[in-house]
Each structure stands twice: as C-alpha cells, then as structure tokens.
Amino acid sequence: MDKSRIFRFAASVIAVGVLLAGCSQAPSVQPSSDGQTAAPAAPSGSPAAAAQAPKKTDSGQDPSKLPVGSLYKNPANNRKEIILADVRHTAVLIGDSQSQPEGSWPRAALGSIGYKVYTVGRGGTGFVAATSDTGNYIDALQRGDWVLPYGAPPLVVVQGGGNDAARKVSDEQITSNANRLIAALRKRYPLAKIAMIGTLAKGSNAGGGRRTEVDALLGNIAAKAGATFFSVGDWITKYQVAGDLVDGVHLNAAGHAKLGGVLGADMAAAGLRLPPDRAS
C-alpha cells in the first residue's frame, strides 16, 4: 500500500471515531410505566424529586439547612427522608397509577383544598400487589423503594386497591397490610391526619365486581382505624365517567378533572381543607 493510500485510510478511521464519539450520549431519562418522566437516581415523588436527583444521604447536618431534594437520614427513625421546600403545606399521597399523572383526580382534589402534593407509589402496586422493581405500599416504605418527606406534613392520603382487586388478593392479605401501613404512617407522622381513598369502580350492579368489593373492604379498615375514608367504588357509574375511561380503568384528562372536583368537595366537607396559617 503506497503512502497516499495509507494516509487516506488512517484519516477515514479517525473520522469514524470522531463521529461515533459525537453520537454517544449520557443515559437518557426514560418515561416510567405510568407515563411520567422519572429521573433515574431520584426517589419517587413530587415536586422535589421530579426536579433533580437527590444529593447523597446526609445525617450530620441540620436538616433545615439542607437543599430541597436532599436525602436526610433521620436519626429518630433511622430512615432516609427527602427535604421538601414547604412540608407544612404539603399533603403526602401514596397511590397507584390513578394518582401518578400530574393532573390526576386525587392530586387535583388535594390541590383544590389548599395543599401542595408530594406523591409516592407506583403504577401496578397496592396494599399487597407489587411490581418487579417496587414493593407493595408497606414493603416499599420499609425497604426504601420510595421515601417520605422529612418533617411534619399535615395530611397523609392513601389511595389504591385496584391492582389488588385485579390480582384477586384476599381480604385477609389486604387488611393485614393496610393496617400495617396505617400504623407505620401514624408512627412516622403522629400529628398528621390520615385519609384513605378507595378503589375507583363501576357500581356493584353495573359490573364493579371485585374492585367495588375492595373499596368496601377498605372502608371498613379505615373506619376501624379511625381514618377518614372516601368511597369511590361506584363513581364511574355515579358520575357518568365511563366515556372518559381510556382502557376501562384509567381516566383521560376530562375524567380526572371531573372526579377531582367531586373528591375535592368531599374532602372539604370532611374537614380536610388546609387550615390557614396562624398569625404570628
């Protein structure tokens, strides 16, 4: 091979290498299974976790001095907790894919009665139901699949049951795990009000089936635990949102808006509206 051919060959190899290097990218942020975008290293939740991956866990500093989104290892319970900008006015929402979309009916309801909303949980999970990467509500909480806020939020709301119904989980399993979850939340946030939202379904005479049964079961669990309960086991029929379902279970934007308004009014009537700050 003469020198000119050698030079042209070497130049082409260098050019290909530069092109390939230019096409490489940092790992992309992928949408989660429920359609939301999640930062790979961030814990589940909003709004702080949606903005950035949390910094390394810190247990030595004053938590009031840590940046929003930081993880703090709380010595009181030995668990990682996330620093929010305004936890005093934030409702914590634990839920499945009904709660996950940004404009979901549970989120919209809480926003309408004055709260900022921090959401944890995953689509496909429930009181017993789990996915390959996230445990059910109580297991996910205990092993840190998602993290709760540091401080004292005024309200904690648990929504779900649809995935448990779909997997035909027994009443006994749901009851056991729901009671464990409520006990854990009360221990973590002794001053917070606890509320539960049941399982969205058609009416019992309109094909509600196991979803309606689970809604009623959760109502009994909440009553025994002294938690405020919102039964939604016939709302698809009662509020005529069957036409707003995209797959028989999940709502489109119009359906979320309709039921968010209904739930917000019910929450206000139940005394859950965020109270105004006391004058200093």
Secondary structure, DSSP 8 states (H G I E B T S, - for coil): --HHHHHHHHHHHHHHHHHHHHH-------B-TTS-B--TTS-S-SSHHHHS-----BSSS-GGGS-TT-EEEETTTTEEEE--S-GGGEEEEE-STTT-STT-HHHHHHHHTT-EEEEE--TT--SS---SSS--HHHHHHHTSS-EESS--SEEEEE--HHHHHTT--HHHHHHHHHHHHHHHHHH-TTSEEEEE------GGGT-HHHHHHHHHHHHHHHHHT-EEE--TTHHHHTT-GGGBSSSSSB-HHHHHHHHHHHHHHHHHTT-S-------
